[in-house]
């Protein structure tokens, strides 16, 4: 070893020690501050959550946020820490107050999950959200929903019954048949919202999958990755998710083509009357005050967001309700008795009939929603 190297080595050790000491002191000081002196230090919560937000991000990324939230609620109550600057609130009244107030804006995480520009879900602008809500709202009036109910029944309960009858018929020589009701509820929901949002039948349940289900799965994966890595759709990170980005682009292109095709059908007179579906309602709707209509790109983006939001929330609600009914046979029998008492076996129950004559079944669904929320991610406000 040369004299120069020896001198360098000897002189670098004290410098490294000083740097390490300073860094350690900074970290210890930061931890002590966050645990005992920070403005939110008195709010209940786990020590890891008070020190760093990594616990929250880690569990959200791996799909464990829902269970973590339930555990923390029972341990700390209605208000607890998610991170050094993040507080969770669980009381329904408080949640409604926060979510409906424009004074508390959406958090930066909404920018991360925005893959389609500003939509009703992802926009952080109260003005854009207000306009878009007025434009989309007419699609979900009671009149429109009642008019769309035949499609919901045909692609929903009727299709599910046909699927299960087919599986039972194939298993005549078997002592049992496997019914994956989560998968079937999910595929049926894709068919319902896909038909109403795009005006086309995808037959996902009948075929056990379709192109649109692949697009949705890939889109959700890309969204979850983008929460953790905001620049994942830009070079060089985009190289690692090239397939997911292409799938997303194909999904968007398909939506754009559907909107354009519907417009052409209406302009050419190919359609004798306007279809009763979500796509048509979005094409026709406008802001009552400004009369502004959504552009084809905005309609396509909102349709994709509705498909993503509506499919999971509906199928998971049905799945958890079924799961809990099977866990409690006495509750299941009471629900079945209520249905059989009010309706003949072959009757297809409409929403209005169920709401008016099946209060116990209705209560079971709400209880299932109370026990297991269908959303596993937070909706932060700042």
Secondary structure, DSSP 8 states (H G I E B T S, - for coil): --HHHHHHHHHHHHHHHHHHHHHHHHHHHHHHIIIIISTTTTS---HHHHH-SHHHHHHHHTT-HHHHHHHHHHHH-SEEEEETTEEEE--HHHHHHHHT-TTS-B-THHHHT-SSSS-TTT---HHHHHHHHHHHHGGGSHHHHHHHHHHHHIIIIIHHHHHHHHHHHHTTTSS-----HHHHHHHHHHHHHHHHHHSS---HHHHT--HHHHHHHHHHHHHHHHHH-GGGGSTTGGGGGHHHHHHHHHHHHHHHHHHHHHHHHHHHT-SSS---SHHHHHHH---TTT-----HHHHHHHHHHHHHHHHHHHHHHHHHHHHHHHH-HHHHHHHHHHHHHHS-TT----HHHHHHH-HHHHHHHHHHHHHS-S--S---B-
